Amino acid sequence: MECLRISATPDGESHFDEVELPTTKRSVHPDAVPFDVTASYRASSVRFTHIPAGCARLLGIRSRRRC
């Protein structure tokens, strides 16, 4: 999974880098295809996931956008 990393040097200059985050497949519902999920990263706790098209309905997520 590609992610934008934003960091700053001690003098306050901002840096932007694209990084590749390793993922593993994780099944969250028996009727849904597995999701690509990263490890947890230090902060309070952060995790990234990619939810394949069509899975939102299986999870009960309602889209605000009308197709």
Biopython code that builds the backbone (N, CA, C, O; Angstrom):
import numpy as np
from Bio.PDB.StructureBuilder import StructureBuilder

atoms = [
    (1, "MET", "N", (0.855, -1.159, 0.000)),
    (1, "MET", "CA", (0.000, 0.000, 0.000)),
    (1, "MET", "C", (0.905, 1.227, 0.000)),
    (1, "MET", "O", (1.826, 1.327, 0.810)),
    (2, "GLU", "N", (0.639, 2.157, -0.911)),
    (2, "GLU", "CA", (1.408, 3.404, -0.926)),
    (2, "GLU", "C", (0.804, 4.417, 0.022)),
    (2, "GLU", "O", (-0.415, 4.533, 0.147)),
    (3, "CYS", "N", (1.688, 5.153, 0.690)),
    (3, "CYS", "CA", (1.249, 6.145, 1.669)),
    (3, "CYS", "C", (2.157, 7.358, 1.567)),
    (3, "CYS", "O", (3.337, 7.227, 1.241)),
    (4, "LEU", "N", (1.621, 8.522, 1.840)),
    (4, "LEU", "CA", (2.413, 9.746, 1.856)),
    (4, "LEU", "C", (2.950, 9.964, 3.267)),
    (4, "LEU", "O", (2.185, 10.068, 4.225)),
    (5, "ARG", "N", (4.284, 10.031, 3.380)),
    (5, "ARG", "CA", (4.906, 10.305, 4.670)),
    (5, "ARG", "C", (5.272, 11.792, 4.704)),
    (5, "ARG", "O", (5.946, 12.295, 3.805)),
    (6, "ILE", "N", (4.826, 12.476, 5.739)),
    (6, "ILE", "CA", (5.115, 13.894, 5.923)),
    (6, "ILE", "C", (5.985, 14.020, 7.166)),
    (6, "ILE", "O", (5.628, 13.536, 8.240)),
    (7, "SER", "N", (7.123, 14.673, 7.009)),
    (7, "SER", "CA", (8.022, 14.846, 8.151)),
    (7, "SER", "C", (8.643, 16.239, 8.089)),
    (7, "SER", "O", (8.539, 16.937, 7.081)),
    (8, "ALA", "N", (9.282, 16.624, 9.176)),
    (8, "ALA", "CA", (9.935, 17.941, 9.244)),
    (8, "ALA", "C", (11.327, 17.780, 9.838)),
    (8, "ALA", "O", (11.549, 16.953, 10.722)),
    (9, "THR", "N", (12.245, 18.570, 9.347)),
    (9, "THR", "CA", (13.590, 18.603, 9.903)),
    (9, "THR", "C", (13.577, 19.509, 11.134)),
    (9, "THR", "O", (12.611, 20.245, 11.332)),
    (10, "PRO", "N", (14.616, 19.478, 11.962)),
    (10, "PRO", "CA", (14.641, 20.318, 13.164)),
    (10, "PRO", "C", (14.459, 21.817, 12.880)),
    (10, "PRO", "O", (13.972, 22.554, 13.737)),
    (11, "ASP", "N", (14.850, 22.267, 11.674)),
    (11, "ASP", "CA", (14.678, 23.693, 11.355)),
    (11, "ASP", "C", (13.282, 24.011, 10.811)),
    (11, "ASP", "O", (13.012, 25.142, 10.407)),
    (12, "GLY", "N", (12.388, 22.997, 10.803)),
    (12, "GLY", "CA", (11.001, 23.235, 10.406)),
    (12, "GLY", "C", (10.692, 23.012, 8.937)),
    (12, "GLY", "O", (9.551, 23.215, 8.521)),
    (13, "GLU", "N", (11.671, 22.600, 8.131)),
    (13, "GLU", "CA", (11.423, 22.357, 6.714)),
    (13, "GLU", "C", (10.616, 21.077, 6.540)),
    (13, "GLU", "O", (10.950, 20.044, 7.120)),
    (14, "SER", "N", (9.558, 21.145, 5.745)),
    (14, "SER", "CA", (8.683, 19.987, 5.511)),
    (14, "SER", "C", (9.218, 19.100, 4.397)),
    (14, "SER", "O", (9.801, 19.584, 3.426)),
    (15, "HIS", "N", (9.014, 17.801, 4.550)),
    (15, "HIS", "CA", (9.418, 16.822, 3.544)),
    (15, "HIS", "C", (8.251, 15.879, 3.285)),
    (15, "HIS", "O", (7.529, 15.492, 4.203)),
    (16, "PHE", "N", (8.083, 15.522, 2.029)),
    (16, "PHE", "CA", (7.004, 14.622, 1.617)),
    (16, "PHE", "C", (7.626, 13.472, 0.839)),
    (16, "PHE", "O", (8.362, 13.696, -0.122)),
    (17, "ASP", "N", (7.336, 12.250, 1.246)),
    (17, "ASP", "CA", (7.863, 11.062, 0.583)),
    (17, "ASP", "C", (6.747, 10.039, 0.419)),
    (17, "ASP", "O", (5.888, 9.900, 1.290)),
    (18, "GLU", "N", (6.763, 9.325, -0.702)),
    (18, "GLU", "CA", (5.850, 8.197, -0.861)),
    (18, "GLU", "C", (6.576, 6.960, -0.361)),
    (18, "GLU", "O", (7.715, 6.698, -0.746)),
    (19, "VAL", "N", (5.909, 6.203, 0.496)),
    (19, "VAL", "CA", (6.490, 4.971, 1.037)),
    (19, "VAL", "C", (5.531, 3.822, 0.783)),
    (19, "VAL", "O", (4.318, 4.011, 0.692)),
    (20, "GLU", "N", (6.088, 2.645, 0.670)),
    (20, "GLU", "CA", (5.292, 1.433, 0.478)),
    (20, "GLU", "C", (5.149, 0.752, 1.833)),
    (20, "GLU", "O", (6.148, 0.411, 2.466)),
    (21, "LEU", "N", (3.910, 0.553, 2.280)),
    (21, "LEU", "CA", (3.654, -0.117, 3.551)),
    (21, "LEU", "C", (3.307, -1.583, 3.280)),
    (21, "LEU", "O", (2.400, -1.860, 2.495)),
    (22, "PRO", "N", (4.007, -2.520, 3.908)),
    (22, "PRO", "CA", (3.668, -3.925, 3.717)),
    (22, "PRO", "C", (2.298, -4.232, 4.323)),
    (22, "PRO", "O", (1.924, -3.670, 5.353)),
    (23, "THR", "N", (1.568, -5.116, 3.684)),
    (23, "THR", "CA", (0.233, -5.494, 4.153)),
    (23, "THR", "C", (0.097, -7.004, 4.231)),
    (23, "THR", "O", (0.862, -7.751, 3.621)),
    (24, "THR", "N", (-0.890, -7.430, 4.992)),
    (24, "THR", "CA", (-1.301, -8.830, 5.027)),
    (24, "THR", "C", (-2.804, -8.856, 4.809)),
    (24, "THR", "O", (-3.494, -7.872, 5.077)),
    (25, "LYS", "N", (-3.305, -9.972, 4.328)),
    (25, "LYS", "CA", (-4.744, -10.131, 4.125)),
    (25, "LYS", "C", (-5.400, -10.443, 5.458)),
    (25, "LYS", "O", (-4.905, -11.276, 6.216)),
    (26, "ARG", "N", (-6.507, -9.781, 5.748)),
    (26, "ARG", "CA", (-7.238, -10.026, 6.984)),
    (26, "ARG", "C", (-8.719, -10.132, 6.663)),
    (26, "ARG", "O", (-9.295, -9.242, 6.037)),
    (27, "SER", "N", (-9.325, -11.218, 7.093)),
    (27, "SER", "CA", (-10.751, -11.421, 6.884)),
    (27, "SER", "C", (-11.514, -10.810, 8.053)),
    (27, "SER", "O", (-11.237, -11.121, 9.211)),
    (28, "VAL", "N", (-12.476, -9.939, 7.747)),
    (28, "VAL", "CA", (-13.245, -9.277, 8.798)),
    (28, "VAL", "C", (-14.710, -9.684, 8.793)),
    (28, "VAL", "O", (-15.458, -9.349, 9.711)),
    (29, "HIS", "N", (-15.121, -10.413, 7.746)),
    (29, "HIS", "CA", (-16.512, -10.862, 7.645)),
    (29, "HIS", "C", (-16.523, -12.095, 6.750)),
    (29, "HIS", "O", (-15.847, -12.107, 5.721)),
    (30, "PRO", "N", (-17.271, -13.130, 7.115)),
    (30, "PRO", "CA", (-17.257, -14.360, 6.326)),
    (30, "PRO", "C", (-17.697, -14.185, 4.871)),
    (30, "PRO", "O", (-17.282, -14.961, 4.010)),
    (31, "ASP", "N", (-18.523, -13.189, 4.583)),
    (31, "ASP", "CA", (-19.015, -12.990, 3.221)),
    (31, "ASP", "C", (-18.215, -11.961, 2.434)),
    (31, "ASP", "O", (-18.553, -11.671, 1.286)),
    (32, "ALA", "N", (-17.170, -11.407, 3.020)),
    (32, "ALA", "CA", (-16.383, -10.369, 2.344)),
    (32, "ALA", "C", (-15.011, -10.910, 1.969)),
    (32, "ALA", "O", (-14.471, -11.782, 2.651)),
    (33, "VAL", "N", (-14.455, -10.392, 0.887)),
    (33, "VAL", "CA", (-13.079, -10.751, 0.538)),
    (33, "VAL", "C", (-12.153, -10.155, 1.597)),
    (33, "VAL", "O", (-12.487, -9.128, 2.189)),
    (34, "PRO", "N", (-11.004, -10.771, 1.847)),
    (34, "PRO", "CA", (-10.076, -10.231, 2.848)),
    (34, "PRO", "C", (-9.571, -8.842, 2.460)),
    (34, "PRO", "O", (-9.462, -8.518, 1.277)),
    (35, "PHE", "N", (-9.265, -8.031, 3.464)),
    (35, "PHE", "CA", (-8.728, -6.688, 3.263)),
    (35, "PHE", "C", (-7.210, -6.738, 3.366)),
    (35, "PHE", "O", (-6.651, -7.607, 4.035)),
    (36, "ASP", "N", (-6.546, -5.792, 2.692)),
    (36, "ASP", "CA", (-5.115, -5.587, 2.874)),
    (36, "ASP", "C", (-4.947, -4.668, 4.081)),
    (36, "ASP", "O", (-5.430, -3.535, 4.075)),
    (37, "VAL", "N", (-4.262, -5.155, 5.115)),
    (37, "VAL", "CA", (-4.117, -4.413, 6.369)),
    (37, "VAL", "C", (-2.640, -4.286, 6.712)),
    (37, "VAL", "O", (-1.888, -5.253, 6.594)),
    (38, "THR", "N", (-2.222, -3.093, 7.135)),
    (38, "THR", "CA", (-0.838, -2.890, 7.564)),
    (38, "THR", "C", (-0.701, -3.254, 9.038)),
    (38, "THR", "O", (-1.687, -3.512, 9.729)),
    (39, "ALA", "N", (0.526, -3.268, 9.491)),
    (39, "ALA", "CA", (0.796, -3.390, 10.917)),
    (39, "ALA", "C", (0.379, -2.084, 11.591)),
    (39, "ALA", "O", (0.074, -1.101, 10.916)),
    (40, "SER", "N", (0.366, -2.078, 12.896)),
    (40, "SER", "CA", (0.124, -0.835, 13.637)),
    (40, "SER", "C", (1.431, -0.050, 13.689)),
    (40, "SER", "O", (2.512, -0.632, 13.780)),
    (41, "TYR", "N", (1.323, 1.267, 13.631)),
    (41, "TYR", "CA", (2.490, 2.129, 13.665)),
    (41, "TYR", "C", (2.409, 3.056, 14.858)),
    (41, "TYR", "O", (1.322, 3.424, 15.305)),
    (42, "ARG", "N", (3.579, 3.431, 15.374)),
    (42, "ARG", "CA", (3.619, 4.303, 16.549)),
    (42, "ARG", "C", (2.991, 5.652, 16.266)),
    (42, "ARG", "O", (3.218, 6.254, 15.217)),
    (43, "ALA", "N", (2.257, 6.082, 17.149)),
    (43, "ALA", "CA", (1.563, 7.356, 17.280)),
    (43, "ALA", "C", (0.793, 7.071, 18.552)),
    (43, "ALA", "O", (1.387, 6.577, 19.511)),
    (44, "SER", "N", (-0.442, 7.342, 18.609)),
    (44, "SER", "CA", (-1.252, 6.730, 19.659)),
    (44, "SER", "C", (-1.472, 5.300, 19.207)),
    (44, "SER", "O", (-1.254, 4.361, 19.972)),
    (45, "SER", "N", (-1.898, 5.133, 17.981)),
    (45, "SER", "CA", (-1.974, 3.879, 17.247)),
    (45, "SER", "C", (-2.629, 4.202, 15.914)),
    (45, "SER", "O", (-3.684, 4.835, 15.862)),
    (46, "VAL", "N", (-2.000, 3.767, 14.855)),
    (46, "VAL", "CA", (-2.511, 4.037, 13.515)),
    (46, "VAL", "C", (-2.466, 2.747, 12.728)),
    (46, "VAL", "O", (-1.489, 2.001, 12.804)),
    (47, "ARG", "N", (-3.511, 2.480, 11.975)),
    (47, "ARG", "CA", (-3.534, 1.333, 11.083)),
    (47, "ARG", "C", (-4.194, 1.775, 9.802)),
    (47, "ARG", "O", (-5.161, 2.537, 9.826)),
    (48, "PHE", "N", (-3.681, 1.304, 8.687)),
    (48, "PHE", "CA", (-4.232, 1.636, 7.393)),
    (48, "PHE", "C", (-4.821, 0.383, 6.767)),
    (48, "PHE", "O", (-4.314, -0.718, 6.980)),
    (49, "THR", "N", (-5.877, 0.546, 6.005)),
    (49, "THR", "CA", (-6.454, -0.595, 5.296)),
    (49, "THR", "C", (-7.028, -0.135, 3.963)),
    (49, "THR", "O", (-7.412, 1.023, 3.798)),
    (50, "HIS", "N", (-7.079, -1.059, 3.026)),
    (50, "HIS", "CA", (-7.714, -0.815, 1.735)),
    (50, "HIS", "C", (-8.924, -1.728, 1.677)),
    (50, "HIS", "O", (-8.785, -2.947, 1.774)),
    (51, "ILE", "N", (-10.100, -1.160, 1.521)),
    (51, "ILE", "CA", (-11.329, -1.936, 1.451)),
    (51, "ILE", "C", (-11.728, -2.049, -0.013)),
    (51, "ILE", "O", (-12.023, -1.037, -0.649)),
    (52, "PRO", "N", (-11.742, -3.258, -0.560)),
    (52, "PRO", "CA", (-12.080, -3.445, -1.967)),
    (52, "PRO", "C", (-13.484, -2.951, -2.300)),
    (52, "PRO", "O", (-14.376, -2.950, -1.451)),
    (53, "ALA", "N", (-13.661, -2.533, -3.549)),
    (53, "ALA", "CA", (-14.962, -2.054, -4.020)),
    (53, "ALA", "C", (-16.026, -3.121, -3.778)),
    (53, "ALA", "O", (-15.778, -4.310, -3.979)),
    (54, "GLY", "N", (-17.195, -2.696, -3.352)),
    (54, "GLY", "CA", (-18.314, -3.602, -3.143)),
    (54, "GLY", "C", (-18.403, -4.177, -1.745)),
    (54, "GLY", "O", (-19.419, -4.786, -1.409)),
    (55, "CYS", "N", (-17.385, -4.013, -0.914)),
    (55, "CYS", "CA", (-17.399, -4.596, 0.428)),
    (55, "CYS", "C", (-18.139, -3.733, 1.441)),
    (55, "CYS", "O", (-18.585, -4.246, 2.467)),
    (56, "ALA", "N", (-18.278, -2.461, 1.185)),
    (56, "ALA", "CA", (-18.921, -1.566, 2.148)),
    (56, "ALA", "C", (-20.333, -2.034, 2.472)),
    (56, "ALA", "O", (-20.749, -1.984, 3.630)),
    (57, "ARG", "N", (-21.066, -2.483, 1.479)),
    (57, "ARG", "CA", (-22.445, -2.931, 1.692)),
    (57, "ARG", "C", (-22.481, -4.138, 2.635)),
    (57, "ARG", "O", (-23.371, -4.234, 3.480)),
    (58, "LEU", "N", (-21.523, -5.053, 2.498)),
    (58, "LEU", "CA", (-21.480, -6.239, 3.366)),
    (58, "LEU", "C", (-21.206, -5.879, 4.818)),
    (58, "LEU", "O", (-21.626, -6.589, 5.732)),
    (59, "LEU", "N", (-20.496, -4.768, 5.027)),
    (59, "LEU", "CA", (-20.144, -4.349, 6.378)),
    (59, "LEU", "C", (-21.161, -3.380, 6.987)),
    (59, "LEU", "O", (-21.006, -2.942, 8.127)),
    (60, "GLY", "N", (-22.195, -3.052, 6.220)),
    (60, "GLY", "CA", (-23.209, -2.142, 6.732)),
    (60, "GLY", "C", (-22.804, -0.692, 6.651)),
    (60, "GLY", "O", (-23.367, 0.143, 7.359)),
    (61, "ILE", "N", (-21.829, -0.363, 5.795)),
    (61, "ILE", "CA", (-21.384, 1.018, 5.627)),
    (61, "ILE", "C", (-22.203, 1.640, 4.527)),
    (61, "ILE", "O", (-22.306, 1.085, 3.433)),
    (62, "ARG", "N", (-22.792, 2.797, 4.808)),
    (62, "ARG", "CA", (-23.599, 3.486, 3.812)),
    (62, "ARG", "C", (-22.789, 4.597, 3.190)),
    (62, "ARG", "O", (-22.177, 5.398, 3.895)),
    (63, "SER", "N", (-22.784, 4.648, 1.887)),
    (63, "SER", "CA", (-22.068, 5.698, 1.163)),
    (63, "SER", "C", (-22.914, 6.952, 1.116)),
    (63, "SER", "O", (-24.134, 6.882, 0.973)),
    (64, "ARG", "N", (-22.264, 8.100, 1.236)),
    (64, "ARG", "CA", (-22.956, 9.371, 1.088)),
    (64, "ARG", "C", (-23.155, 9.701, -0.383)),
    (64, "ARG", "O", (-24.041, 10.476, -0.745)),
    (65, "ARG", "N", (-22.330, 9.110, -1.217)),
    (65, "ARG", "CA", (-22.379, 9.383, -2.654)),
    (65, "ARG", "C", (-23.376, 8.446, -3.308)),
    (65, "ARG", "O", (-23.411, 7.256, -2.996)),
    (66, "ARG", "N", (-24.168, 8.961, -4.193)),
    (66, "ARG", "CA", (-25.121, 8.157, -4.959)),
    (66, "ARG", "C", (-24.488, 7.743, -6.270)),
    (66, "ARG", "O", (-23.873, 8.566, -6.948)),
    (67, "CYS", "N", (-24.627, 6.483, -6.637)),
    (67, "CYS", "CA", (-24.063, 5.995, -7.908)),
    (67, "CYS", "C", (-25.038, 6.259, -9.033)),
    (67, "CYS", "O", (-24.757, 5.925, -10.184)),
]
sb = StructureBuilder()
sb.init_structure("model")
sb.init_model(0)
sb.init_chain("A")
sb.init_seg("    ")
for serial, (resi, resn, name, xyz) in enumerate(atoms, 1):
    if name == "N":
        sb.init_residue(resn, " ", resi, " ")
    sb.init_atom(name, np.array(xyz, "f"), 0.0, 1.0, " ", f" {name:<3s}", serial, name[0])
structure = sb.get_structure()
